[in-house]
Amino acid sequence: MPELFVTNFNRNFTGVSATAANVIRQQVQTHDLALVGRPLPGCPDPIPVARARALSRQAPPGRPFAIWHVRRNTEMRAAIWARDVLRLPIRIVFTSAAQRRHSALPRWLISRMDAVIATTEAAAGFVPHVRAVVPHGVDTDLFSPAGDRAAAWAAQGFGGTLGIATIGRIRPEKGTDLFVEAMLRLLPELPGAVALVLGRAAREHQGFLSGLKARVAAAGLSDRILFPGEVPAADLPALMRGLSLVMQLPRYEGYGMAPLEGMASGVPFVASAAGFYRTFSAQGRTGIVVPQEAADEAAQAARALLSDPDRHSAMSLSAREIAEADFSARTEAAGIEAVYQALWSAG
């Protein structure tokens, strides 16, 4: 009988999905765990929520209750229903990354949680019941540096001699237009570089995407600024290993995993002052943080870094070291485990 139920109701593989999967792959080593909802890479096959409720009717052996760990509004609602309406012996843990005030419904849902884990001190300021601040971690076994970066990039088949990528939903909030603007300034001065916009645009952002492609075409760079779409989660580690730079320029970001996945792969980053990027950068040892809305400064930072092989090599080494030491999924799982144990101990 599972003692830990981890929910994933979103059919799309998002940043939240990635962080949940990273932790689950650690937690299955120490817990009888059930994934509820949608599948996640490298994780146990999921069960339906109705089955999770059935399995939660009795407390698991040796525990006063099971824990449901949720990360989205729909998941909080399902868990609250199970605990408060069905009266199942469960407690609910919620992970919160948002660094802004939640709207009314999420605020109410979060207020009903038994424990909240914030990913940053800033996020902790917007939610109640915070038991711990535990930064998201990256799977440093899955994301690892290439022995030969040039060969790893060539194997991806995008052409050129080095790759730069931005990763995430294609929309204004994610600053996809700022990345394109930075690449329009950078690539003419950096022969051999190819830029990738990795992600998909929702229906309401198709016009935004079309406008970006038109700008690229007008600049004559359609063969060097590419829009391959969303990369399957299983293919992302190999692609990351081939990159020379990750660039994320969001206007808002709750946390932001792409630079961290790059760091674990030995890839430095350039990013706007959002999310947890400044902490990731380790005072410039792993990445360069530029102001918001600063495409030109991002292009200049990328040019300086990619034109200096010694500096790039040093930052690549530091990126991997800091990802392993400070931001691994193992470290995140340990922080979460302390919250579970405190709940179980309190009964």
C-alpha positions in Angstrom: 0.0 0.0 0.0 1.6 3.3 -1.0 2.5 5.8 1.7 3.3 8.6 -0.8 1.1 9.7 -3.7 2.6 12.2 -6.1 0.2 13.8 -8.6 0.7 14.9 -12.2 -2.5 15.9 -13.9 -1.1 17.9 -16.8 -0.8 16.0 -20.1 1.9 18.4 -21.3 5.5 18.0 -20.0 6.1 21.4 -18.3 8.7 22.7 -16.0 6.5 21.6 -13.1 6.5 18.1 -14.6 10.2 18.1 -15.0 10.8 19.0 -11.4 8.3 16.4 -10.1 9.9 13.7 -12.2 13.4 14.6 -10.9 12.3 14.1 -7.3 10.1 11.1 -7.9 13.1 9.2 -9.4 14.9 9.8 -6.1 11.9 9.1 -3.9 11.1 5.7 -5.4 14.3 4.5 -3.8 13.0 5.0 -0.3 9.2 5.1 -0.5 6.3 2.9 -1.6 5.2 5.6 -4.1 2.3 5.9 -6.5 2.3 8.4 -9.4 -1.3 9.6 -9.9 -2.6 11.0 -13.2 -0.3 11.4 -16.2 3.0 9.6 -17.0 6.4 11.1 -16.3 9.7 10.0 -17.8 11.7 7.5 -15.7 8.9 7.2 -13.2 6.5 4.4 -12.2 3.4 3.9 -14.4 0.7 6.2 -13.2 -2.6 5.2 -11.6 -6.0 7.0 -12.0 -7.0 9.3 -9.2 -9.9 7.0 -8.4 -7.4 4.2 -7.7 -5.4 6.6 -5.5 -8.5 7.4 -3.4 -9.2 3.7 -3.0 -5.7 2.9 -1.9 -5.9 5.8 0.6 -8.9 4.5 2.4 -6.7 3.1 5.1 -3.5 4.4 6.5 -0.4 2.6 5.1 1.4 0.2 7.4 3.5 1.9 10.0 2.2 5.4 9.1 -0.7 7.5 10.6 -1.7 8.6 7.1 -0.5 8.7 3.5 0.9 11.9 2.0 -0.4 13.3 -1.2 2.2 15.7 -2.8 0.6 18.1 -5.2 1.9 20.9 -7.4 -1.1 22.4 -9.4 -4.5 23.8 -8.7 -6.4 20.8 -10.1 -4.2 18.5 -8.0 -4.9 20.5 -4.8 -8.6 20.3 -5.5 -8.5 16.5 -5.9 -6.5 16.1 -2.7 -8.8 18.4 -0.7 -11.8 16.5 -1.9 -10.2 13.2 -0.8 -9.2 14.5 2.6 -12.1 16.7 3.5 -15.1 15.3 1.7 -14.2 11.6 1.5 -12.5 11.8 4.9 -9.5 9.8 3.8 -6.5 9.5 6.2 -4.2 11.7 4.1 -2.2 14.9 4.5 -1.5 17.2 1.6 1.9 18.8 0.8 2.1 21.5 -1.9 5.2 22.8 -3.6 5.0 26.6 -4.5 7.5 28.3 -6.9 5.5 31.5 -7.8 7.2 34.7 -6.9 4.0 36.8 -7.0 0.6 37.0 -5.3 -1.6 34.1 -6.3 -5.1 34.8 -7.5 -8.1 34.1 -5.2 -8.8 30.4 -6.0 -5.1 29.3 -5.6 -4.8 31.3 -2.4 -7.8 29.5 -0.9 -6.6 26.1 -2.1 -3.1 26.7 -0.7 -4.6 27.8 2.6 -6.0 24.3 2.9 -2.7 22.5 2.6 -1.2 20.7 5.6 2.3 21.8 4.6 3.8 24.0 1.9 7.3 23.8 0.5 8.6 27.0 -1.2 11.3 26.8 -3.7 12.8 30.1 -2.8 12.7 32.6 0.0 10.9 35.0 -2.3 8.2 32.4 -3.1 7.8 31.7 0.6 6.6 35.3 1.2 3.5 34.7 -0.9 2.1 31.5 0.7 1.1 30.3 4.2 2.0 27.1 6.1 5.6 27.1 4.7 7.5 24.2 6.4 10.7 24.5 4.4 12.4 26.4 1.6 13.8 23.7 -0.8 15.2 24.8 -4.2 14.3 22.6 -7.2 17.1 20.3 -8.2 18.2 18.8 -11.5 18.8 15.1 -12.2 22.6 15.2 -12.4 22.7 11.6 -13.6 20.4 12.3 -16.5 21.9 15.7 -17.4 25.6 15.4 -17.7 28.4 17.0 -19.8 29.5 15.7 -23.2 32.9 14.2 -23.6 33.1 16.0 -26.9 30.7 18.9 -27.2 31.4 19.5 -30.9 30.5 15.9 -31.7 27.4 16.0 -29.5 26.2 19.2 -31.3 26.9 17.7 -34.7 24.8 14.7 -33.8 21.8 16.9 -33.3 21.7 17.7 -37.0 21.0 21.4 -36.8 24.2 22.5 -38.6 26.8 25.1 -37.6 29.6 24.6 -35.2 27.9 25.6 -31.9 24.4 25.8 -30.5 22.5 28.4 -28.4 19.0 27.6 -27.2 16.1 29.1 -25.3 13.7 26.5 -23.8 10.1 27.0 -22.8 6.6 28.0 -24.0 6.7 30.5 -26.9 4.9 33.5 -25.5 5.7 37.1 -24.4 6.0 36.2 -20.7 8.8 33.9 -21.5 10.6 36.6 -23.5 10.9 34.5 -26.7 10.9 37.8 -28.7 13.8 39.1 -26.6 15.8 35.9 -27.4 15.1 36.3 -31.1 16.1 40.0 -30.9 19.4 39.0 -29.1 20.1 36.4 -31.8 19.4 38.8 -34.6 22.2 41.0 -33.1 24.6 38.2 -32.2 24.6 35.7 -35.0 25.9 38.0 -37.8 29.0 38.5 -35.6 29.4 34.9 -34.6 29.9 32.7 -37.7 28.9 29.0 -37.2 26.4 29.7 -34.3 22.9 28.3 -34.7 20.1 29.4 -32.3 17.2 27.2 -31.3 13.8 28.2 -30.0 12.7 25.0 -28.2 9.1 25.0 -27.2 5.6 25.2 -28.6 3.2 28.1 -28.9 -0.4 27.7 -27.6 -3.2 28.6 -30.0 -3.5 32.1 -28.6 0.2 32.7 -29.3 0.4 31.5 -32.9 0.3 35.1 -34.1 3.2 35.9 -31.8 5.2 33.0 -33.2 4.4 33.9 -36.8 5.7 37.4 -36.1 9.0 36.1 -34.7 9.5 33.9 -37.8 8.8 36.8 -40.1 11.4 38.9 -38.3 13.9 36.1 -38.7 13.1 35.7 -42.3 13.4 39.4 -43.0 16.9 39.3 -41.5 17.9 36.5 -43.7 18.6 34.2 -40.8 16.0 31.5 -41.2 18.7 28.9 -41.6 20.4 29.9 -38.3 17.5 30.8 -36.0 15.4 27.6 -36.0 12.0 26.7 -34.4 12.1 22.9 -34.0 9.2 22.9 -31.6 8.9 21.1 -28.3 11.7 18.6 -27.6 10.5 15.3 -26.1 11.7 15.0 -22.5 13.7 11.9 -23.3 15.6 13.7 -26.0 16.4 16.9 -24.1 19.5 15.6 -22.1 21.4 14.7 -25.4 20.5 18.0 -26.9 21.6 19.9 -23.8 25.0 18.2 -23.9 25.6 19.6 -27.4 24.8 23.2 -26.6 27.4 25.9 -25.9 25.0 28.3 -24.2 21.5 28.4 -22.8 19.8 31.8 -22.9 16.6 32.5 -21.0 15.1 36.1 -21.0 11.7 35.8 -19.4 9.7 38.8 -18.2 8.5 36.6 -15.4 9.7 33.3 -14.1 8.8 31.5 -10.8 12.0 29.5 -10.7 13.3 28.3 -14.1 14.9 24.9 -14.7 16.5 25.4 -18.1 19.7 27.1 -16.9 20.0 24.4 -14.2 19.7 21.6 -16.7 22.3 23.3 -18.8 24.6 23.7 -15.8 24.3 20.0 -15.0 25.3 19.4 -18.7 28.3 21.7 -18.4 26.6 24.5 -20.3 26.8 28.1 -19.0 23.9 30.5 -19.4 22.9 34.1 -20.0 19.6 35.1 -18.4 17.4 38.0 -17.4 17.0 39.0 -13.7 14.1 36.6 -13.1 13.3 33.4 -11.4 16.2 32.0 -9.4 18.7 32.8 -12.1 20.9 35.1 -10.0 21.5 32.5 -7.4 22.2 29.9 -10.1 24.9 32.2 -11.5 27.0 32.0 -8.4 28.3 35.5 -8.8 29.0 35.0 -12.5 30.8 31.7 -12.2 28.2 29.7 -14.0 26.1 32.3 -15.9 25.6 36.0 -16.6 22.5 37.8 -15.5 21.4 40.9 -17.4 18.5 43.3 -16.7 15.0 42.7 -17.8 14.1 43.7 -21.4 17.8 43.9 -22.3 18.2 41.9 -25.5 21.3 43.9 -26.5 23.0 43.3 -23.2 22.2 39.6 -23.5 23.7 39.5 -27.0 26.9 41.3 -25.8 27.2 38.9 -22.8 26.9 35.9 -25.1 29.3 37.3 -27.6 31.9 38.0 -24.9 31.6 34.5 -23.4 31.5 32.5 -26.6 34.5 34.4 -28.0 36.6 33.5 -25.0 37.3 29.7 -25.0 39.2 29.8 -21.7 36.4 31.7 -19.9 33.8 29.4 -21.4 35.6 26.3 -20.4 36.0 27.6 -16.8 32.3 28.5 -16.5 31.3 25.1 -18.0 33.3 23.3 -15.3 31.9 25.5 -12.5 28.4 25.0 -13.8 28.6 21.3 -13.5 30.3 21.4 -10.1 27.7 23.8 -8.6 24.8 21.9 -10.1 26.0 18.8 -8.4 26.9 20.4 -5.1 24.0 22.8 -4.6 21.1 22.0 -6.9 20.8 18.3 -7.4 17.5 16.4 -7.3 19.0 14.3 -4.5 19.4 17.5 -2.4 15.8 18.5 -3.2 14.4 15.1 -2.3 16.2 15.2 1.0 14.7 18.6 1.9 11.2 17.3 1.0 11.8 14.2 3.0 12.3 16.2 6.1 8.9 17.8 5.7 7.3 14.4 5.2 8.9 13.0 8.3 7.9 16.0 10.4 4.2 15.5 9.3 4.3 11.7 10.1 6.0 12.3 13.4 3.4 14.8 14.5 0.7 12.3 13.6 
